[in-house]
C-alpha cells in the first residue's frame, strides 16, 4: 500500500509534469503569436493575464486559510523588492526570447532556452559556490548539443539563436535573484514580477514595436494560452508541486519542458529537427538532466530537511 507521503509525491510529480508540458507547448503559442503581434505587445498582454490568474489564486488561498490583513500585508511587503528585481530580469529575458520566436522554430527555441538550467549552477560556480563534476559534464554536453542545433553548416549562428542564448543567461540571472532573497511568498513574488513585466513590456511596446497593441485579435488564442495557462496556471502548479516533490525528481521533470516544446513544434507546426538536430537535442537534454541531478543532490545533502518557501 502506498504511504500518504508517496501519494503526495506522486501527485506533486504529476503536477510538475503538467506544468512542464504547458510550458513546452507555450513555445508553439509564442511562435504563432510572433506572426501577428510585436514581442513586447505579446508579453505585455500575456503577463498581465498571468498576473490576474495568480492574484486570484492568492486571494482564494488567503480566504481559505483565514490569513489576517497584517500577515497578508507583511507577505506582500516582503515580496515587493525581490519581485521588482525579478520582474526587470523577466522583462529582458522574455522579450529577447519572444523577439527570437519570429525566426527560430519552436522546438529549437525550447532546447536552447533549456540551457538556463545549466547556466544557473555555472553562474553560481563563478560566484564562489562549489561546483561539481556533474555540472562540468552537463555544460560540455549542452554546449555540444547547442552547436549541433544552432550552428549552420557554414559555421554561422542566426540572430534569433543569439537572442535566445542571451535570454538564457538572463533567465539564469532571474532565478539567482529570486534565490538571493530567500524565503518570501512565492505566489506574491510571482504576481509582482508578472505585473512589472507587463507594465514595462507595455511601455516598451509603445516605443519599440512597429504597430503596438495591434493584431491582438489575430493572436488571441496564443496570447490566452501564454497568459492564462503558461504564466498563470503552470506557475501555480509548479509552486504547489514543489512543496512535496523531491528536489532530484523536480529538476528532472522540469527538464522535460524542452522535449514537450519539440513535440509541440513537430505535431502542431510540422517542424523537424533532422538527424543533426535530434542528436543535439539528446545531448542538450542529457546535459540539463546531468547538471540538475548533481545540483539537486548537492542541495539535498546540504539542507535535506529545509522547509518549503511559503506560498
C-alpha positions as CSV (number, residue, x, y, z in Angstrom):
1,X,0.0,0.0,0.0
2,X,1.4,3.4,-0.9
3,X,2.0,5.8,2.0
4,X,0.5,9.2,2.3
5,X,3.9,10.8,1.6
6,X,4.5,8.7,-1.5
7,X,1.0,9.6,-2.7
8,X,1.7,13.3,-2.2
9,X,5.0,12.9,-4.1
10,X,3.3,11.1,-7.0
11,X,0.7,13.9,-7.2
12,X,3.4,16.5,-7.0
13,X,5.4,14.9,-9.8
14,X,2.3,14.8,-12.0
15,X,1.6,18.5,-11.3
16,X,5.2,19.3,-12.3
17,X,5.0,17.2,-15.4
18,X,1.8,19.0,-16.4
19,X,3.5,22.4,-15.8
20,X,6.4,21.3,-18.0
21,X,4.0,20.2,-20.8
22,X,2.2,23.5,-20.6
23,X,5.5,25.5,-20.8
24,X,6.8,23.3,-23.6
25,X,3.7,23.8,-25.8
26,X,3.9,27.5,-25.0
27,X,6.7,27.8,-27.5
28,X,4.2,26.9,-30.2
29,X,1.9,29.7,-28.9
30,X,4.8,32.1,-28.9
31,X,5.8,31.1,-32.4
32,X,2.3,31.6,-33.7
33,X,1.8,34.8,-31.8
34,X,5.0,36.3,-33.2
35,X,3.5,36.2,-36.7
36,X,0.7,38.7,-35.6
37,X,1.9,41.0,-32.8
38,X,5.1,42.6,-31.7
39,X,7.1,40.8,-29.0
40,X,6.6,43.5,-26.3
41,X,2.9,43.7,-27.0
42,X,2.6,39.9,-26.8
43,X,4.4,39.9,-23.4
44,X,2.5,42.9,-22.0
45,X,-0.8,41.2,-22.5
46,X,0.1,37.7,-21.6
47,X,1.9,38.6,-18.4
48,X,-0.9,40.9,-17.4
49,X,-3.3,37.9,-17.8
50,X,-1.0,35.7,-15.9
51,X,-0.8,38.2,-13.0
52,X,-4.6,38.2,-12.8
53,X,-4.6,34.4,-12.5
54,X,-2.0,34.4,-9.8
55,X,-3.7,37.2,-7.9
56,X,-7.0,35.2,-8.0
57,X,-5.1,32.2,-6.6
58,X,-3.6,34.3,-3.8
59,X,-7.0,35.7,-2.9
60,X,-8.6,32.3,-2.8
61,X,-5.7,30.8,-0.7
62,X,-5.8,33.7,1.7
63,X,-9.5,33.3,2.3
64,X,-9.2,29.6,2.6
65,X,-6.6,29.7,5.4
66,X,-8.1,32.8,7.1
67,X,-4.9,34.9,6.6
68,X,-5.1,38.2,8.6
69,X,-4.7,41.6,7.0
70,X,-1.5,42.2,8.9
71,X,0.1,38.9,7.8
72,X,-1.1,39.5,4.2
73,X,0.4,43.0,4.2
74,X,3.8,41.7,5.6
75,X,3.8,38.9,2.9
76,X,3.3,41.5,0.1
77,X,5.9,43.8,1.6
78,X,8.4,41.0,1.7
79,X,7.8,40.1,-1.9
80,X,7.9,43.7,-3.3
81,X,11.7,44.3,-3.7
82,X,12.6,40.8,-5.0
83,X,9.5,40.8,-7.2
84,X,10.5,44.1,-8.9
85,X,14.1,42.9,-9.3
86,X,13.0,39.6,-10.8
87,X,10.4,41.4,-12.9
88,X,13.0,43.5,-14.6
89,X,15.1,40.4,-15.4
90,X,11.9,38.7,-16.6
91,X,11.1,41.6,-18.9
92,X,14.5,41.4,-20.5
93,X,14.6,37.6,-20.9
94,X,11.0,37.2,-22.1
95,X,11.3,39.9,-24.7
96,X,14.6,38.6,-26.0
97,X,13.0,35.2,-26.3
98,X,9.8,36.4,-27.9
99,X,11.8,38.5,-30.4
100,X,13.7,35.4,-31.5
101,X,10.5,33.4,-31.9
102,X,9.7,35.1,-35.2
103,X,12.8,33.4,-36.8
104,X,13.6,30.3,-34.7
105,X,11.4,27.1,-34.8
106,X,9.6,26.3,-31.6
107,X,11.5,23.0,-31.0
108,X,14.9,24.6,-31.4
109,X,13.9,27.5,-29.2
110,X,12.7,25.1,-26.5
111,X,16.0,23.3,-26.4
112,X,18.2,26.4,-26.5
113,X,16.1,28.1,-23.7
114,X,16.5,24.9,-21.6
115,X,20.2,25.9,-21.2
116,X,19.2,28.2,-18.4
117,X,19.1,25.1,-16.2
118,X,22.8,24.6,-16.9
119,X,23.8,28.2,-16.6
120,X,22.3,28.5,-13.1
121,X,24.9,26.2,-11.4
122,X,27.6,27.5,-13.8
123,X,27.0,31.2,-12.8
124,X,26.8,30.1,-9.1
125,X,30.2,28.5,-9.5
126,X,31.7,31.8,-10.8
127,X,30.2,33.5,-7.7
128,X,32.2,31.2,-5.5
129,X,29.8,28.3,-4.9
130,X,31.4,24.9,-5.1
131,X,30.8,23.3,-8.5
132,X,30.7,19.5,-9.2
133,X,31.8,17.1,-11.9
134,X,28.2,16.7,-13.0
135,X,27.9,20.5,-13.6
136,X,31.0,20.4,-15.8
137,X,29.8,17.3,-17.7
138,X,26.4,18.9,-18.2
139,X,27.8,22.1,-19.6
140,X,30.1,20.2,-22.0
141,X,27.2,18.0,-23.2
142,X,24.9,21.0,-23.6
143,X,27.4,23.1,-25.5
144,X,28.0,20.3,-28.0
145,X,24.2,19.9,-28.4
146,X,23.8,23.7,-28.8
147,X,26.4,23.6,-31.6
148,X,24.5,20.9,-33.4
149,X,21.2,22.7,-33.1
150,X,22.1,26.3,-33.6
151,X,25.2,26.4,-35.8
152,X,24.6,26.0,-39.5
153,X,26.8,24.1,-42.0
154,X,28.7,27.3,-42.9
155,X,29.5,27.8,-39.2
156,X,27.2,30.7,-38.5
157,X,24.6,31.3,-35.9
158,X,21.3,33.2,-36.7
159,X,20.4,36.4,-34.9
160,X,17.4,34.6,-33.4
161,X,19.6,31.9,-31.9
162,X,21.9,34.5,-30.4
163,X,19.0,36.3,-28.8
164,X,17.8,33.0,-27.3
165,X,21.3,32.3,-25.9
166,X,21.5,35.7,-24.4
167,X,18.0,35.3,-22.9
168,X,19.0,32.0,-21.2
169,X,21.7,33.9,-19.3
170,X,19.1,36.4,-18.1
171,X,16.7,33.6,-17.2
172,X,19.5,32.1,-15.1
173,X,20.2,35.5,-13.5
174,X,16.5,35.9,-12.7
175,X,16.5,32.6,-10.8
176,X,19.6,33.6,-8.9
177,X,17.9,36.9,-8.0
178,X,14.9,35.1,-6.5
179,X,17.2,32.7,-4.7
180,X,19.2,35.6,-3.3
181,X,16.2,37.0,-1.4
182,X,15.5,33.7,0.3
183,X,12.1,32.8,1.8
184,X,9.3,35.0,0.6
185,X,5.8,34.2,-0.6
186,X,6.4,32.5,-4.0
187,X,3.0,33.4,-5.4
188,X,3.2,37.0,-4.3
189,X,6.7,37.3,-5.7
190,X,5.4,35.9,-9.0
191,X,2.4,38.3,-9.1
192,X,4.7,41.3,-8.6
193,X,7.2,40.2,-11.2
194,X,4.4,39.5,-13.7
195,X,2.9,42.9,-13.1
196,X,6.3,44.6,-13.5
197,X,7.0,42.6,-16.7
198,X,3.5,43.5,-18.1
199,X,3.9,47.2,-17.4
200,X,7.5,47.5,-18.6
201,X,6.7,45.5,-21.8
202,X,3.6,47.7,-22.4
203,X,5.7,50.8,-22.2
204,X,8.4,49.3,-24.3
205,X,5.8,48.3,-26.9
206,X,4.7,51.9,-27.4
207,X,8.3,52.8,-28.3
208,X,9.8,49.7,-30.0
209,X,7.0,47.6,-31.5
210,X,6.3,48.9,-35.1
211,X,2.5,48.6,-34.5
212,X,1.9,48.5,-30.8
213,X,-1.2,46.6,-29.5
214,X,-2.4,45.8,-33.0
215,X,-3.1,42.3,-34.2
216,X,-4.1,41.1,-30.7
217,X,-7.4,39.8,-32.1
218,X,-5.5,37.6,-34.6
219,X,-3.2,36.2,-31.9
220,X,-5.9,35.9,-29.2
221,X,-5.6,32.1,-28.8
222,X,-1.7,32.1,-28.4
223,X,-2.0,35.1,-26.0
224,X,-4.6,33.4,-23.9
225,X,-2.6,30.2,-23.8
226,X,0.6,32.1,-23.0
227,X,-1.0,34.2,-20.3
228,X,-3.6,32.1,-18.5
229,X,-2.1,28.6,-18.9
230,X,1.7,29.2,-19.3
231,X,2.2,32.2,-17.0
232,X,-0.7,31.8,-14.5
233,X,-1.7,28.2,-14.1
234,X,1.6,26.4,-14.9
235,X,3.5,28.6,-12.4
236,X,0.9,27.8,-9.7
237,X,1.2,24.1,-10.5
238,X,5.0,24.4,-10.1
239,X,4.6,26.2,-6.7
240,X,2.2,23.6,-5.4
241,X,4.1,20.6,-6.9
242,X,7.5,21.6,-5.5
243,X,6.2,21.6,-1.9
244,X,6.0,17.8,-1.9
245,X,8.3,16.7,-4.7
246,X,11.9,15.6,-4.1
247,X,14.4,18.1,-5.5
248,X,16.0,15.5,-7.7
249,X,12.7,14.4,-9.2
250,X,11.5,18.0,-9.7
251,X,14.7,19.0,-11.6
252,X,14.5,16.1,-13.9
253,X,10.8,16.6,-14.6
254,X,11.3,20.3,-15.3
255,X,13.9,19.3,-17.9
256,X,11.1,17.8,-19.9
257,X,9.9,21.2,-20.9
258,X,12.3,21.2,-23.9
259,X,11.1,17.8,-25.1
260,X,7.4,19.0,-24.9
261,X,8.4,22.1,-26.9
262,X,9.9,19.9,-29.7
263,X,6.8,17.6,-29.6
264,X,4.5,20.7,-29.9
265,X,6.6,22.1,-32.8
266,X,6.5,18.8,-34.7
267,X,2.8,17.9,-34.1
268,X,1.3,21.4,-34.4
269,X,3.7,23.3,-36.7
270,X,5.2,20.4,-38.8
271,X,8.7,21.2,-37.7
272,X,11.6,18.7,-38.0
273,X,14.9,18.8,-36.1
274,X,16.6,16.5,-38.6
275,X,19.2,13.9,-37.6
276,X,21.8,16.6,-36.5
277,X,19.2,18.5,-34.5
278,X,17.9,15.3,-32.9
279,X,21.4,14.3,-31.7
280,X,21.9,17.8,-30.5
281,X,18.6,17.7,-28.6
282,X,19.6,14.5,-26.9
283,X,22.9,16.0,-25.8
284,X,21.2,19.1,-24.5
285,X,18.6,17.3,-22.5
286,X,21.2,15.0,-21.2
287,X,23.4,17.9,-20.2
288,X,20.4,19.6,-18.4
289,X,19.5,16.4,-16.6
290,X,23.1,15.7,-15.5
291,X,23.7,19.2,-14.2
292,X,20.3,19.4,-12.4
293,X,20.7,16.0,-10.9
294,X,24.0,16.9,-9.4
295,X,22.8,20.3,-8.2
296,X,19.7,18.8,-6.6
297,X,21.7,16.0,-4.8
298,X,24.2,18.6,-3.6
299,X,21.4,20.8,-2.3
300,X,19.7,17.9,-0.6
301,X,23.0,16.9,1.1
302,X,23.4,20.5,2.4
303,X,19.8,21.0,3.6
304,X,17.8,17.8,3.5
305,X,15.1,19.0,5.8
306,X,14.7,22.5,4.5
307,X,11.1,23.8,4.8
308,X,9.5,24.9,1.5
309,X,9.1,28.5,0.7
310,X,5.8,30.0,2.0
311,X,3.2,30.5,-0.7
